[in-house]
Amino acid sequence: MPNHVLMLAAVLFVDTPKRLLNLGLGGGVFERFFRTHLPGLIVTTVEKSPVVIRLARDCFDVQPDGVFALNLSPTIVVPAGASITRG
């Protein structure tokens, strides 16, 4: 999907990414990709639906190693209008 390519392109601008914040778990495509291709990357995923978290783990093999699927709304983690900088 074109939107997946654009989202993954951000990783190209960091020499050795150490941490990544992903808003929305879905089927865990990004989590599985990063576990395979960047095993040292710590991925924090924010998902507000406990059902989505359970389905991703049970049906799509999203494992909790380095992936933290939190039952939070993304607006709590990154408020609307927030400025995100590298640090």
C-alpha positions in Angstrom: 0.0 0.0 0.0 1.4 3.5 -0.9 0.7 4.9 2.6 2.8 2.1 4.2 5.7 3.0 2.0 5.5 6.7 3.0 5.3 5.8 6.7 8.3 3.5 6.5 10.3 6.2 4.5 10.7 8.2 7.7 13.1 5.5 9.0 15.4 6.2 6.1 16.3 9.6 7.6 17.8 8.2 10.8 21.2 6.4 10.7 20.4 3.7 13.3 16.8 4.2 14.6 16.6 3.2 18.3 12.9 3.9 19.1 9.7 4.3 17.1 6.3 5.5 18.2 3.4 3.9 16.2 -0.1 5.2 16.7 -2.6 2.4 15.9 -1.8 -1.3 15.9 -4.2 -2.7 13.3 -2.9 -6.1 12.3 0.6 -5.4 13.5 2.2 -5.1 10.0 4.8 -2.5 11.1 5.6 -4.3 14.3 6.3 -7.6 12.4 8.3 -5.7 9.8 10.5 -4.0 12.3 11.0 -7.1 14.4 12.3 -8.8 11.3 14.3 -6.0 9.7 15.4 -3.9 12.6 15.5 -6.3 15.6 17.2 -3.8 17.9 14.5 -1.1 17.4 12.2 -0.5 20.3 8.7 0.0 19.0 6.0 1.5 21.2 2.6 1.1 19.8 -0.4 3.0 21.1 -3.7 1.3 20.5 -7.0 2.3 22.3 -8.9 -1.0 21.6 -8.1 -4.0 23.8 -9.8 -6.1 21.2 -7.4 -5.0 18.5 -4.5 -5.8 20.8 -5.8 -9.3 21.5 -6.6 -10.0 17.8 -3.1 -8.8 16.7 -1.5 -11.1 19.2 -3.8 -14.1 18.7 -4.4 -14.0 14.9 -1.5 -12.0 13.4 1.5 -13.2 15.6 2.3 -9.8 17.0 4.6 -10.7 19.9 5.2 -8.4 22.9 9.0 -8.6 22.5 10.0 -4.9 22.2 6.4 -4.0 21.3 4.2 -2.4 23.8 0.6 -2.3 22.8 -1.0 0.1 25.2 -4.7 0.6 25.8 -4.6 4.4 25.4 -6.1 6.9 23.0 -3.4 8.4 20.7 -4.6 11.9 21.7 -3.4 11.2 25.2 0.1 10.4 24.0 0.4 13.1 21.3 -2.1 15.9 21.9 -3.7 17.6 18.9 -1.4 20.3 17.6 1.7 19.0 19.4 5.1 19.5 17.9 7.2 16.4 17.7 11.0 16.8 17.5 13.9 14.4 17.3 15.7 14.0 20.6 
